[in-house]
């Protein structure tokens, strides 16, 4: 590979990393509506809605992300909803 090709490859790689980080950062800066529609996360915590659960995942690696286990508060019985 020529020096020119290597430099071009490195510039493209840097641009891709920067673009991905900016996209993640913008998702982490989103604002959630205070509409109470609780969801139970895989971490056992109740989140006010799915948006707040998504915010809790910002910056976490994929293996550590919280997922929705059920709609409604954690530990709530179906008759409580």
Number of C-alpha atoms within 10 A of each C-alpha: 5 6 8 8 10 11 11 11 11 11 11 12 12 11 11 12 11 11 12 11 13 12 11 12 13 11 14 15 10 12 10 14 10 10 9 11 13 19 23 24 21 14 13 13 14 21 22 19 21 20 18 18 22 18 15 14 16 15 14 10 8 8 6 10 16 18 15 18 13 15 17 22 20 18 12 12 9 7 5 8 9
